[in-house]
Amino acid sequence: MTKLQNGNLSISGKIFAVITCAVMTGFMWRVRGDHGWGSMWGMFAVGVMLTLFIFAVFGERRKMTYEMIPIAVLLLGITNGGWGTLNSQMGGYLTSTAEFTGESAARLVEIDPMHGLYMMLFLGFGWMPLFALIIGSLFSKKEYKIKHYLILIAVFYIVTYIFKFSLSHFILEAVHPEAVAFCKEGLSDRGIDISPMMAYIKEFGSAAWAKKIPFARNYFTSIDVMSAAFGALFSSIAALVILKDKFTALISFLINAVCSLSITIADVFLIIDSDKGLIPLGDAVPLWIKAPSWSLWEFFTGFLLGFGIMLILQCIPKKYIEEEPFTPILPIKNRKLHYLFTAFAVVTFGFAVTVLRPLGMRIGTHLFEGGLVSDEDTAGTVITVVLTVIAGVAALILFRGLLTEEKMPFGTTVKQFCIKAAPVYFLVTSIVYFFTDDELPFEGIKNTADFEAKFQGGGLTVLLLTLIAFVLFNVLYFLTIRNGKKNRKIDLSSF
């Protein structure tokens, strides 16, 4: 049976891989916060690049199959939470979001910034736990079947909901008592004579309802992110206790911890100008940092996350990444149908829709601004659907030969496909990001004075940062792949 080296890197290759993943994920996380991406769909885009890069680096492992690409992307995005009011609390302040009766603006109250720190750590730990489990399982020696993944996913959601409607309320009272006290005040203002816990249970955690009550949005969001964090913790424990897989348990825990620290450390950009927070610099912060603080938080969250994940994977003991027999796993027993479905899923969900959605939404905005449509969101959605259907039909036509000939999708191994697909997807995403928004890069800058003025005002900080990241990725990615050990050629005709 053919064996491969599984993409082991030289020492310099490992260093390049860690830095490349950091730059790449920083760029993609900034992109996910831009118009057209956002929320869960933005995380799908981050997931595509992370998955492609990991597969490109670590090569032909038995579990790194084509169908795992869209699965990993899906599992990364569906646990996407929300920050609500959490990301400003390390600055020592909390907003009521909704106005109290008789007041014309939301209240801003002082809190202990350490309580805000605790909530950000919870937020990050529960952000991408299912993706963390998937990645751990790909390197584990344990044989995973569909039922094993379903067990871990079930544990995550069961524990999360148990905590949502019980334990998280008591834990929040202990680690962030101000969140509870202020929510009680907001409920009282609206004449609601029940506890925050009962309000959450009664409204089934409805964010739409909570936004109408002073401080309730913060309480509801705090319960949600805390519960997801415990769900993530118990899913890792389930891998250890139920599946007897200490490797996946450890790797998933470490990835969740890295995500927790990344989101929290990068949050410094959002609280650095506060006079009450953990880093009370106040007016000492220059405008070119203060103005784009949200975007800088996004970029450096991704940068730290990508750095941490790849560092963890590069430190995996050699016995977990040594030679393995290359035997594609076929969940669908009919090889022809399996390969067609896999190719279709990879192209449509893995790649096409995660780029076509932001493109469609941006086209919808341009049509709205031009007076050609009355609703930009509806127009963007329709355009996205049409473009995705076209991509799906094109994929079926392109891969129709898989129905008559038993061969792997794209006619190559997963590793070789990912090596080529990663820079292509990154390039296409970059084109949509830089050139389809309302303003083109450096638009309106005619001389040095214009450049300096716009930079000092914060208008160029993120643009320059992402342009540098774009260039660095392309250079470092080439160096990473070049420093990989050569794999022996595989005879694909036997699969």
C-alpha positions in Angstrom: 0.0 0.0 0.0 1.4 3.4 -0.9 2.7 5.5 1.9 3.5 9.2 2.1 5.5 11.6 4.2 2.3 13.5 5.1 3.9 16.9 4.3 6.4 17.0 7.2 8.2 20.3 7.1 11.8 21.3 7.7 12.5 23.6 10.7 12.5 26.6 8.5 9.3 25.3 6.8 7.6 25.0 10.2 8.5 28.6 11.1 7.2 29.8 7.7 4.0 27.8 8.2 3.3 29.4 11.6 3.9 32.9 10.3 2.0 32.3 7.1 -1.1 31.0 9.0 -1.0 34.0 11.3 -0.9 36.5 8.5 -3.5 34.6 6.5 -6.0 34.2 9.3 -5.5 37.9 10.4 -6.4 38.9 6.8 -9.4 36.6 6.6 -10.7 37.6 10.1 -10.5 41.3 9.0 -12.3 40.4 5.8 -15.1 38.6 7.8 -16.0 41.9 9.5 -16.3 43.7 6.2 -19.5 44.4 4.2 -20.9 41.3 2.6 -19.3 38.8 4.9 -20.1 39.2 8.6 -21.2 36.8 11.3 -21.5 33.2 10.4 -20.9 33.6 6.7 -17.7 35.5 7.5 -16.5 32.6 9.7 -17.2 30.2 6.8 -14.7 32.2 4.7 -12.1 32.0 7.6 -12.8 28.3 7.8 -12.1 27.7 4.1 -8.6 29.2 4.3 -7.7 27.6 7.6 -8.8 24.2 6.4 -7.1 24.5 3.0 -3.9 25.6 4.6 -3.8 22.9 7.3 -4.5 20.3 4.6 -1.9 21.7 2.3 0.7 21.7 5.1 0.1 18.3 6.6 -0.7 16.3 3.5 -2.1 13.0 2.7 -3.5 11.8 6.0 -6.2 9.1 5.8 -8.7 11.4 7.5 -7.9 14.5 5.4 -10.4 13.7 2.7 -12.2 16.0 0.3 -15.5 15.7 2.1 -13.8 16.9 5.3 -13.2 20.3 3.8 -16.8 21.5 3.7 -17.6 19.7 6.9 -14.8 21.5 8.8 -15.9 24.8 7.2 -19.5 24.3 8.3 -18.6 23.3 11.8 -16.4 26.3 12.3 -19.1 28.7 11.3 -22.3 27.4 12.9 -21.0 28.0 16.5 -20.4 31.6 15.7 -21.6 33.7 18.6 -22.0 37.4 19.2 -20.1 40.0 21.2 -23.0 42.2 22.0 -21.7 44.6 24.6 -18.9 42.3 25.8 -15.9 43.7 23.8 -15.9 47.1 25.5 -16.1 46.0 29.1 -12.4 45.6 29.7 -12.4 49.4 29.3 -14.3 49.7 32.6 -17.7 50.6 31.2 -20.9 48.9 30.3 -23.7 50.3 28.1 -27.4 49.7 28.7 -28.0 49.5 24.9 -31.7 50.5 25.4 -32.7 53.8 27.0 -34.3 53.9 30.4 -37.8 55.4 30.6 -37.6 59.2 30.3 -34.0 59.2 29.1 -32.9 60.1 25.6 -29.8 58.0 25.4 -28.4 54.7 26.6 -26.7 54.8 30.0 -22.9 54.2 30.3 -22.0 52.8 33.7 -18.7 52.0 35.3 -17.8 48.4 36.1 -14.8 46.4 37.2 -12.7 45.8 34.0 -11.7 42.4 35.3 -15.3 41.2 35.0 -15.1 42.3 31.3 -11.9 40.2 31.0 -13.6 37.1 32.3 -16.4 37.5 29.7 -14.1 37.9 26.8 -12.2 34.7 27.8 -15.5 32.8 27.9 -16.5 34.3 24.5 -13.4 33.1 22.8 -13.3 29.6 24.3 -16.8 28.8 23.0 -16.3 30.4 19.6 -15.1 27.4 17.4 -15.2 24.2 19.5 -16.6 21.9 16.8 -13.8 22.9 14.4 -11.3 22.3 17.1 -12.6 18.8 17.6 -12.5 18.1 13.9 -8.9 19.2 13.6 -7.9 17.2 16.6 -9.6 14.1 15.3 -7.7 14.3 11.9 -4.4 13.8 13.7 -5.7 11.3 16.3 -4.8 7.7 16.1 -8.4 6.8 17.0 -10.6 5.7 14.1 -13.5 8.1 13.9 -16.9 7.3 12.4 -19.9 9.5 11.9 -21.4 8.4 15.2 -18.3 9.6 17.0 -18.6 13.1 15.6 -22.3 13.1 16.4 -21.6 12.2 20.0 -19.2 15.1 20.4 -21.5 17.6 18.6 -24.5 16.4 20.7 -22.5 16.8 24.0 -21.6 20.4 23.0 -25.2 21.4 22.3 -26.7 19.5 25.2 -24.3 21.0 27.7 -24.6 24.4 26.2 -28.4 24.4 26.6 -28.3 22.9 30.1 -26.0 25.8 31.2 -28.2 28.4 29.3 -31.2 27.5 31.3 -29.6 26.8 34.7 -26.0 26.9 35.8 -24.7 29.9 33.8 -27.0 32.3 35.6 -25.4 31.4 39.0 -21.9 31.5 37.6 -22.5 34.9 36.0 -23.7 36.2 39.4 -20.3 35.1 40.8 -17.9 36.3 38.1 -19.8 39.4 36.9 -22.4 40.5 39.5 -22.8 43.9 37.9 -24.3 42.3 34.8 -27.0 40.8 36.9 -27.6 43.8 39.1 -27.9 46.2 36.1 -30.2 43.8 34.3 -32.5 43.7 37.3 -32.6 47.5 37.2 -33.5 47.4 33.5 -36.3 44.9 34.0 -37.7 46.9 36.9 -37.7 50.0 34.7 -40.0 48.2 32.2 -42.3 47.0 35.0 -41.1 43.3 34.6 -41.2 41.8 38.1 -39.1 38.7 37.5 -35.4 37.9 37.9 -33.0 38.1 34.9 -32.7 34.3 34.9 -36.5 33.9 34.7 -36.7 36.5 32.0 -34.1 34.6 30.0 -35.9 31.3 30.4 -39.3 32.8 29.7 -38.1 34.5 26.5 -35.9 31.5 25.5 -32.9 33.7 25.3 -34.4 36.0 22.6 -31.8 38.6 21.7 -34.5 40.7 19.9 -36.5 40.9 23.1 -33.5 41.6 25.2 -32.4 44.6 23.1 -35.6 46.4 24.2 -34.7 46.2 27.9 -31.8 48.2 29.4 -28.8 46.0 30.2 -30.8 42.8 29.2 -28.9 42.4 26.0 -25.7 42.2 27.9 -27.1 39.7 30.4 -28.5 37.5 27.6 -25.3 37.6 25.6 -23.2 36.9 28.7 -25.3 33.8 29.4 -25.0 32.6 25.8 -21.2 32.9 25.5 -20.6 31.4 29.0 -22.8 28.4 28.2 -21.0 27.9 24.8 -17.7 27.9 26.6 -18.8 25.2 29.0 -20.3 23.3 26.0 -16.8 23.5 24.4 -15.1 22.3 27.6 -17.4 19.3 28.1 -17.1 18.3 24.4 -13.4 18.0 24.9 -13.9 16.1 28.1 -16.3 13.8 26.1 -13.6 13.0 23.6 -11.4 11.9 26.6 -14.0 10.1 28.7 -16.5 8.7 26.2 -14.3 8.2 23.1 -11.2 7.5 25.1 -9.2 9.8 22.9 -6.9 12.0 25.0 -5.2 13.4 21.9 -8.3 15.0 20.4 -9.4 16.1 23.9 -6.1 17.9 24.4 -5.8 19.5 20.9 -9.4 20.7 20.9 -8.9 22.2 24.4 -5.7 24.0 23.3 -7.3 25.4 20.1 -10.2 26.7 22.2 -7.8 28.2 24.7 -5.9 29.9 21.9 -9.1 31.3 20.4 -10.0 32.6 23.9 -6.7 34.3 24.4 -6.6 35.7 20.8 -10.0 37.4 21.0 -9.2 38.8 24.5 -5.7 40.0 23.9 -6.6 41.7 20.6 -9.5 43.4 22.4 -6.9 45.8 23.7 -7.5 47.9 20.6 -11.1 48.5 21.6 -10.3 49.6 25.2 -6.9 51.2 24.9 -8.3 54.7 24.9 -10.4 54.2 28.0 -9.6 56.1 31.2 -11.0 53.4 33.5 -9.9 50.1 31.8 -7.0 47.6 32.2 -4.8 49.8 30.0 -6.0 53.4 30.7 -4.1 55.4 28.0 -6.9 57.7 27.2 -6.1 60.5 24.8 -2.5 59.3 24.4 -3.7 56.9 21.7 -3.1 58.3 18.2 -6.1 58.6 15.9 -4.6 56.3 13.3 -5.0 53.5 15.9 -8.1 54.7 17.7 -10.3 55.3 14.6 -9.9 51.8 13.1 -9.8 50.1 16.5 -12.6 47.6 15.6 -10.9 46.5 12.4 -7.5 46.2 14.2 -9.2 44.0 16.8 -10.5 41.8 14.0 -7.1 41.5 12.3 -5.1 40.7 15.3 -7.7 38.3 16.7 -7.2 36.3 13.5 -3.4 36.8 13.5 -3.0 35.5 17.0 -5.4 32.6 16.4 -3.7 31.5 13.2 -0.3 31.7 14.9 -1.5 29.7 17.8 -3.3 27.0 15.9 -0.4 26.3 13.5 2.1 26.4 16.4 0.0 23.7 18.2 -0.1 21.5 15.1 3.6 21.9 14.4 4.4 20.8 18.0 2.4 17.6 17.6 4.8 14.6 18.3 6.2 13.0 15.3 4.4 9.7 15.9 1.1 11.5 15.1 2.3 12.8 11.7 4.4 9.9 10.6 3.7 7.9 7.4 0.2 6.6 7.0 -1.3 4.4 4.3 -3.3 6.6 1.9 -6.7 5.0 1.8 -9.6 7.4 1.0 -12.6 6.9 3.3 -15.9 6.6 1.4 -19.0 7.4 3.5 -21.1 6.9 0.4 -20.4 3.4 -0.8 -21.1 4.1 -4.5 -17.7 5.5 -5.5 -19.0 7.4 -8.5 -21.8 9.1 -6.5 -19.5 9.7 -3.6 -16.9 11.5 -5.7 -19.5 13.6 -7.6 -21.2 14.7 -4.3 -17.8 15.5 -2.7 -16.6 17.6 -5.7 -20.0 19.4 -5.8 -19.9 20.1 -2.1 -16.3 21.4 -2.1 -16.9 23.7 -5.0 -20.3 25.1 -4.2 -20.3 25.4 -0.4 -16.6 25.3 0.3 -15.6 27.8 -2.2 -18.2 29.4 -4.4 -20.9 30.6 -2.0 -18.4 32.0 0.6 -17.1 34.3 -2.1 -20.3 34.8 -4.1 -22.3 35.9 -1.1 -20.2 39.0 -0.3 -19.9 39.7 -4.0 -23.7 39.5 -4.3 -24.4 41.6 -1.3 -22.0 44.3 -2.5 -23.6 44.3 -6.0 -26.9 44.7 -4.3 -25.6 47.8 -2.4 -24.3 49.4 -5.5 -27.7 48.8 -7.3 -29.5 50.3 -4.3 -27.2 53.4 -4.2 -27.7 53.8 -8.0 -31.5 53.8 -7.4 -32.0 50.6 -9.4 -33.5 48.6 -6.5 -35.5 49.5 -3.4 -34.0 47.0 -1.0 -30.3 46.3 -1.1 -30.4 43.2 1.2 -33.1 41.5 -0.9 -31.3 42.4 -4.1 -28.0 41.1 -2.7 -29.6 37.8 -1.6 -31.2 37.2 -5.0 -28.0 37.9 -6.8 -26.1 35.5 -4.4 -28.6 32.7 -5.0 -28.5 33.2 -8.8 -24.7 33.2 -8.8 -24.5 30.2 -6.5 -27.0 28.2 -8.7 -24.9 29.1 -11.8 -21.8 27.9 -9.9 -23.6 24.7 -8.9 -24.7 23.9 -12.4 -21.2 24.6 -13.7 -19.8 22.3 -11.1 -22.1 19.5 -12.1 -21.2 19.9 -15.8 -17.5 20.0 -14.9 -17.6 16.9 -12.8 -20.2 14.9 -14.8 -17.4 12.5 -15.8 -17.2 11.2 -12.2 -20.5 9.4 -12.9 -18.9 7.3 -15.6 -15.4 7.0 -14.4 -14.2 6.0 -10.9 -11.6 8.6 -10.0 -10.9 11.1 -7.3 -12.4 14.6 -7.5 -10.1 17.0 -9.4 -7.9 14.1 -10.4 -5.4 14.6 -7.6 -4.8 14.0 -3.9 -6.3 16.3 -1.3 -3.0 17.8 -0.4 -2.0 18.7 -4.0 -5.5 20.1 -4.5 -5.3 22.3 -1.4 -1.8 23.5 -2.2 -3.2 24.9 -5.4 -6.6 25.9 -4.1 -5.5 27.9 -1.1 -3.7 30.8 -2.9 -6.5 30.9 -5.6 -9.2 31.3 -2.9 -7.1 33.8 -1.1 -6.6 35.8 -4.3 -10.3 35.8 -5.3 -11.4 36.8 -1.7 -8.8 39.6 -1.8 -10.1 40.9 -5.1 -13.7 41.0 -3.8 -12.5 42.6 -0.6 -10.3 45.4 -2.1 -12.1 46.2 -5.4 -15.9 45.8 -5.0 -16.6 48.0 -2.0 -17.8 51.7 -2.2 -14.2 53.0 -2.3 -11.3 51.7 -4.2 -7.8 51.4 -2.5 -6.1 54.8 -2.2 -9.1 56.5 -4.0 -9.0 60.3 -3.6 -5.3 60.4 -2.7 -3.5 62.6 -5.2 -0.3 63.6 -3.4 1.8 63.0 -0.3 -0.2 65.5 1.8 -3.5 63.6 1.0 -1.8 60.3 2.0 -0.5 61.7 5.3 -3.7 63.3 6.2 -5.8 60.2 5.5 -3.3 58.0 7.4 -3.2 60.3 10.4 -7.0 60.2 10.5 -7.0 56.4 10.5 -8.4 56.0 7.0 -5.4 54.0 5.7 -4.3 51.9 8.7 -6.3 48.8 7.9 -5.8 49.2 4.2 -2.1 49.2 4.5 -2.1 46.4 7.1 -4.2 44.1 4.9 -2.1 45.0 1.8 1.0 44.0 3.7 -0.7 40.8 4.9 -1.7 40.0 1.3 1.9 40.3 0.0 3.4 38.5 3.0 1.0 35.6 2.6 1.9 35.0 -1.0 5.6 35.1 -0.3 5.5 33.0 2.9 3.1 30.5 1.5 5.5 29.8 -1.4 8.3 29.4 1.1 6.2 27.1 3.3 5.3 24.7 0.5 8.8 24.8 -0.9 10.2 23.7 2.4 7.9 20.6 2.6 9.5 17.2 2.2 8.7 15.6 -1.1 5.9 13.0 -1.2 6.1 9.9 -3.2 3.9 9.8 -6.2 0.5 8.1 -5.8 -1.2 6.0 -8.4 -4.7 7.4 -8.3 -6.1 4.9 -10.7 -6.5 2.4 -7.9 -9.0 4.6 -6.0 
